[in-house]
Amino acid sequence: MEKSGPVKTDQGFYLIDAGFPKLLIQKDVTAEIKGTGDKGVWEVNKLANEIKQIEGVLSVGLFAGLNGNESLASGAKIGGARPVVAYFGMADGTVQVRSAS
């Protein structure tokens, strides 16, 4: 089914899918690279906080850093990893699964 119009939640809120250059994590920030948006370079938490300051924004979900498989392989015990698969509910009631690979 083709997408027609903006994507909204069941409650009528808009979902915005915006691409950014590679987001930094806190350990990537240096004196030279501040991650505050200069030349489009953001540290992920700073970007999320800036977006939340926009009037009307209810929530921010940024997928950055390791994906779920990379996180498990590294032994990291962190939450908020990028998804490995996405599930799409179809109009006929079926579910399509698309993987990151």
C-alpha positions in Angstrom: 0.0 0.0 0.0 1.5 3.4 -0.9 2.0 6.0 1.8 -0.5 8.8 1.3 0.0 11.9 3.4 1.8 12.4 6.7 2.4 9.5 9.1 0.4 9.8 12.3 0.0 7.8 15.5 -3.3 6.2 16.5 -3.8 9.4 18.6 -3.3 11.7 15.6 0.2 12.9 16.4 2.6 13.3 13.5 5.7 11.1 13.2 8.7 12.7 11.5 11.5 10.7 10.1 14.5 13.0 9.7 17.9 12.0 8.6 21.0 13.5 10.2 24.7 13.0 9.6 26.2 10.4 11.9 25.3 11.3 15.5 28.0 11.4 18.1 27.8 9.7 21.5 29.2 11.5 24.5 32.6 9.9 24.3 33.1 11.2 20.8 32.8 14.9 21.9 36.1 16.7 22.1 37.3 20.3 22.5 37.2 20.6 18.7 34.1 18.6 18.1 31.4 19.8 20.5 28.4 18.1 19.0 26.2 21.1 19.4 25.0 21.3 15.9 27.9 23.2 14.3 28.0 22.1 10.6 25.2 19.6 11.4 27.3 17.6 13.9 25.3 16.6 17.0 25.8 14.6 20.1 22.7 12.5 20.3 21.5 13.6 23.7 22.1 17.3 22.9 20.1 16.9 19.7 17.2 15.1 21.6 17.1 17.9 24.1 17.1 20.6 21.4 14.2 18.9 19.6 12.2 18.5 22.9 12.5 22.3 23.3 10.4 22.9 20.1 6.9 23.8 21.1 4.5 21.0 20.3 7.0 18.2 20.4 5.7 15.5 22.7 8.5 12.9 22.5 11.8 12.2 20.7 13.1 8.8 19.8 16.5 8.8 18.2 18.1 5.5 17.1 21.8 6.0 17.3 24.9 4.1 18.3 25.2 0.3 18.3 22.3 -1.8 16.9 21.0 -4.6 19.0 23.3 -7.3 17.5 26.4 -5.1 17.8 25.5 -4.3 21.4 25.2 -8.0 22.3 28.4 -8.9 20.5 30.4 -6.2 22.3 29.1 -7.4 25.7 27.7 -4.0 26.4 24.8 -3.9 28.7 23.1 -0.7 27.4 19.6 0.1 26.5 18.4 2.2 23.6 20.3 0.4 20.9 19.3 0.9 17.3 16.7 -1.7 16.2 17.7 -4.7 14.2 14.3 -5.3 12.6 11.2 -3.2 12.0 7.7 -4.6 12.0 5.1 -3.1 9.6 1.4 -3.8 10.2 -0.4 -4.1 6.8 -3.9 -3.1 6.0 -4.9 -6.8 5.5 -3.8 -7.6 9.1 -0.5 -9.3 8.2 2.9 -8.1 9.5 5.9 -7.5 7.3 9.3 -7.8 8.9 12.4 -6.0 7.5 15.8 -6.5 8.9 18.7 -4.0 9.2 20.9 -6.3 7.1 
